[in-house]
Each structure stands twice: as structure tokens, then as C-alpha cells.
Amino acid sequence: MSQAPRAGVTARVLGWLRAGYPAGVPQGDYVALLGLLRRGLTDTEVRRIAAELAAAARHGDDITTADVERLIGSATLDQAAPEDVARVCARLAAGGWPLAQHPEDPEHPEHPEHP
């Protein structure tokens, strides 16, 4: 991701904070605000996670959505966002390493029709 889009996001977040807290953020609100400001994966992080998963697949391991979510969670110290999971999965598939189970697969635990 280039710096220009990040600068725009930063400016919008700062504007939102200044509007909501014109006198400054009270110390007790920091944790709640940080929880709202989840970040997504950078392109570099997507490539690193996909490479790690592809290496596991080359050693015979099946790659699952849970594996992707776990690595994203460890990279961001937060729960994996669906958009980030999709980006990593797309990167893996483009490199020839599709998931063992895809969320659209009716047998996948997150599929709406899964028994």
C-alpha cells in the first residue's frame, strides 16, 4: 500500500478524533479507541504470510482458513478481518496453493449450508 492512501486515512482518523474529543482523549478511552482502529495487512505482510503457508504446503501440510486466520492474527495481534483472509487466500491460489477447504465449499464449517 502506498503512503498517500495511508496519509488520507490518518488524516480522516485524526479529524474524527478531534471532532469527538475536542479537549483531547481521556486516558480511560484509549483502549476502546484503539480497538476501533483495527488495521489491515500491508501487501508485504500478505506476501510473507502467503509464503509461510506455501512453504507448509510444500511440506505436505493442508492449508485451511484457520491457518490463514491464525497467521494473520499473529501478524496483527488482532482477529483476522475477512478482507485480509481473502487477500491471503487469493495470493496463495494465484501461486498454485489453494486452501484445502474454501469457504464457498458446502463442506466448509463456515458455509451457510454446512450441516
N, C-alpha and C positions, 0 to 999 in steps of 0.2 A: 504494500500500500504506500502510495507516495505521501510526502509530508503535507502537501496542500490540503487534501481531504481531512487529514487529522487535525490540521490547524483550524479548519472550519468547524469541526466537531468540538474542538476545545473551546473555541470562541462561543459557540452556542451553549455549551455546558456552563461556562463561566457567566454568560448573560443570564441563564436560568437561575444559577445560584445567587447572583447579585439581586435579581428581581425578588426571589423568595426570601432572601436573608440580607436585606439592605444594611443591617447593622453588623453583619458577619455571622458565621455559622456557630451556634452554641456548641460547646465541646461535646455535649451529650448526643448531638445529632450526627456527628462524624461517621459513626459506624453505619447508621441507617443510610446515609447518603452514599457512602462507598458501595453499599450493597446495590444501590440503584444504578451505579455507573459501571456495570459489567463491561468487560472488554471482549472483543472478538479476537480470533487468532490473526496474526500477521501472515503474510504469504510465506515468509521464512519458516514460521512455526508449522504451517500446513505442510510444507515440503519436508521438514525434519520429522514430523510425526508419521507422514506417509512413508518416508524412507525406513523408519524404525519398524513399521508394520510390514512393509515389503520384505525386509530382512527376516522377520519372524516367519513370513510365509515361505521364503526360500528354504528355511529350515524345516518345513513341513507343518508349521502351525496354521490352523484355520484362523482367519481374521474375522471377527464379529463386530457388530455395532458396539457391544460392551467394551471391546478392546479399544476402539476408537474413542469412545467416551472417557475411558479411564486415562488414556494418554493426554487427551485434551484437558481433562480435569487436573492432571498433574502439571501441565504446562501453564495453566492459567490460575491454578489454585481456586477454581470455581467449578460449578456444574457445567458440563458441556452444553453449549447452545445448539439447537438443531441445525442452524445455518453452518456452524463450524463443522459439525459432524458430516453434513452434506458435502462441504468443500473437501474435507479429508477423503471421504469415500470416493468422490469424483476424481481426485488426484490418484488414488490407488487404482481405480478402474482404468483410467487413462494409461497407467503404467503396466496394465495387464494383471493387476492384483485385486480382483473384485472381492467383496465381502463374502464370507461363507453363507450368510443369510442376509438378504436385503430386506429393508422394512416393508417394501411392497409385496414381498413373498407372503402368501397366506399362512405359511408355517412359522413366520417370524412372530415372536411374542408380542411385538408392538402393533402388529397388523390388526385393524378393526374386526376382521372376521376370524381371528385366531381363537380356537376353542378354549 
